[in-house]
């Protein structure tokens, strides 16, 4: 019998607030690595568990890759300054997000 939380990613303490502490950067890098490997379902599952500006940026990029501009723009609005138009190349944008995640 599986546990109700099976398959869910663990949260770090205090880490699910736009204004609070950010989750462990390894969750961000795991999401970006999955996206770069074309595993958007896994990347999406990870960022859906997070709610900080970097996770929102990753989420926005994923929707941009999917061609879902409206949803992508929604997530960009939650990034504190990132814009849909900032990057034309989603891979380059993922790499920029990865660089930011590694600096945390």
Buried (B, 14 or more C-beta within 10 A) or exposed (E): EEEEEEEEBEBBEEBBEEEEEBBBBEBBBBBBBBBBEEEBEBBBBBBEBBBBBBBBBBBBBBBBBEEBEEBBBBBBBBBEEBEBEEBEEBEEBBBBBBEBBEEE
